[in-house]
């Protein structure tokens, strides 16, 4: 790890929130339109590993469900993330990881925007 980076980040508890068995069964039906919500987006990104640390974006509080907005009918997903430190040199890479994961996982009808939470990063 490079000097001057966040050597010992604060870790947060992982959420136990998950989709219900009924929701998972609906998603498995090939004839049903899968409605996308913030929990589904969060489940896709919560396990992504931070490029600097052996922890997930959820454990580092970089990714949080409350920072995800989904307009399923309008076809838009907005994910905001919060780097662990204001001058995080990995913010661009984290944003790219989020974008690639979502573009590979979501239907093409959804436009995905990845943003850094306002005031969370010194450019």
Secondary structure, DSSP 8 states (H G I E B T S, - for coil): --TTS-SS------------HHHHHHHH-TTS-----HHHHHHHHTT-B-SSSSSBTTTTTSS-GGGEEEETTTTEEEEEE--SSTT-TTHHHHHHHHHHHHHHHS-TT-EEEEEE-TTS---
